[in-house]
Amino acid sequence: MAVGLMGALLVPAPAAPTPAEDLARRVEARHRTLVDLTADFVQTYRSGMLGRGIVEKGSLSLKPPGRMRWEYRDPEKKTFVSDGKTFYFYVPADRQVIVRQQADSRGIPALLLSGRGEILSSFAVTEESAPKEGLRRLRLVPRESDPEVDHVLLDVDASARIRGITVLDAQGNRSQFAFDRVKENTGLGDGLFRFDVPRGVEVVSG
């Protein structure tokens, strides 16, 4: 009995969560309970090899599980839609729709915004200096090597709402989303996440 008691006493207590880990848990909890979300976004992509940047703007509608609509308005109109099972990518100028049987084609941003990304189990989390007042920035490094993700920067407001996501890969490519006019639980209908292929448009299986 004494040996067993001594053994129990020697087991170290679990480490208390860091402020960064505590914030990550609050972000998960907030977004996991979302019924739906809408926002305007600015997406900036910069190639690590070429050093050139592309800026696109549009609006996002998201309704877990797996339903989302990304409407790009500037500089070129294009639409990404997922009904939770099938993903559609449509560029009117190309008169072509790419169809894929996967709900998570928008990757990390969609996972984190919908609360389906397990932050602490998937990433080592630390905190960096925030890009502007009123925000905190988390740095997420994958616990397992990922050729497409070197690290992720997550900008969060005082309500644990995600306001920015930046994904960087090993080649130095940088894809950044900044969200504004964020609204939650507005009662989005399922019809918003259905895509009807326009007449005369080529359908390509991706």
N, C-alpha and C positions, 0 to 999 in steps of 0.2 A: 504494500500500500504506500509506504514512504517513498519507494523508488518511483512508483507511478506518479505520486504527487510532485516529486522533484522534477520528473520529466515534463509534466504539464507546466510547471513554473518556468522551465527553461525555454519553452516555445515562445518566440517573440510575438508580441501583439501586432496585429495588422497596422501598417502605417496609415496615419490619418491622411485623407485626400488633400492634395495641394489646392491652393486657390484656383489654379487653372483647371484641375480635374473637377472641382466642385462646379465651376462655371459650365464645363462640358456636360455634366449631368443635368444641370438646369436647362441647357439648350435642348438636350435630348427630350427631357420631360415636356417642355413647352411644345415642341414641334410634333411630338408623338400624339398629343391630344388634339391636334388641329383637325377640324372638319374639312376646311378648305382654305385656300390662300390665293390672293391675287397681288400682283406687283408690277411696276414698270422696272425694266432692267436696262443696263448698259453693259454690253459684253466687249471686252478688249482682249484681243489675241495678239501676242507678240512672239515671233519665231526666234528661237535662240540662235539659229544658224544665220538667218538673213537679217535679223535685227529690225525688221519692219513690223509695224503694228496695224491691226485692222480693228475698227470700232463699229459695232452694230448696236441698234436700239430696238426695243420692242416691249411686249407685255407678256406676262406669265400668268397662267391659271393652273392651279394644282389641287387635286382632290384625292387623298389617299383612299385605297391603296393603288398606286401605280397609274392613276389618271393625271394627265398633264397636257397643257397646250402652250407652246412657245410661239408667239406671233412676232416675227421680225418685220419691222416697218422701214428701217433705214440702215444702210443705203439701198438694200434690195429686199423685196418682199419674199418671205419664205415662211413655211409653217411646219412645226414638229408637233404631232399629236399622238398620244397614246391613250387607248381606252382601257388599259390595264392588262391587255393581252397582245394587242397588235399595235405596232408603231408605224406611223406614216411620216414621210418627209417629202414636202411638196414645194417646188420652186416654180411659180407660175411662168417665169421667163423660159424655163426649160421644157415646159409642158410635159412634165414627167413626175410620177409619184413613186418613191421607193418604199416598199412595204417589208417590214421585218416582224417576226414573231418573238418579240422580246419587249418587256415593259420598261426596262431600266436603261434604255439607250442614251439617256441624257446624263448617265454616270453620277459622279459624286454630288454635284449640286442638287439634283433631284432627290437623291437618297437622304441628304442632310436636311433639306427643306421639308421633306415629308416625314421626318422622324424615323426613317427606317435604317439609317446608318448607325451602327453600334460604335460610337466614337471611341470610348475607352478600351474596348476589346480589340478594336482594329488599329488604333493609333496610340503612340506615345504623345502626351499632350503637355505643352509648356505655353507660357505666355510671353508675348513680345510687346514692344511699344505700340500703342494704338495709332492708326493713321490720322485720326482727328478726334477732337474732344467729344465725349459722350459715348465713345465706343471702346471696347476691349478687343484685343486681337489674340487669338489662339493659334499656335503653330502645331499642326498635326503631322506626325511622321509615321508612315505605315510600319506596323510591327513586323510584317513580312515584306520582303523585297517585291517591288512592283515596278516594272519597266515604264509604266505610264504615269506613275505618281512618285515624285521625289518627296514632296511635302505639300500640305494644304494650309492656307491661311484663312482663318475664319473670323470675320469681324462681327461683333455682337453688341447690341445696345443694352441699356439698363434693364430691359424687360426680358433678356435672354432671347431676343428675336434676332435671327440671322439677317444682317444687312449687307454682307459682302462675302464672297467666296473666291479664292484664288487657288488654282491648281498649277503646280510646276512639276515638270518631268525632268528626267536625268539629262536630256539634251538641252535644257535651258528654255524650253518652250513654256509660255506663261499664258494661261487662260483665266481671265478675271471677270466676275459678275458683280455688279453693284446694284442693289435693289432700293427702290424708292416707292413712295405711295403704297406701302404694304398694308393690306387689309386681310383680316382673318375672319373665318366663319361667316361668310356672306350669303351662304345658301346657293352655291353654284349647282346648276342642273346637270345631270349626266349627259344631256344632249350636246353640251359644249365640247365633250371629249369624243364625239363621233365624227368621223371624217368621211364625207361623201366624195368619191373620186369624180372630178369634173368631166363632162363629156369631151371626148376627143383627146384625153390625156393618156399617155403611155404609162402602164403599170409595170414596175420592175421589182422582182423579189430580191431583197438584199441579203 
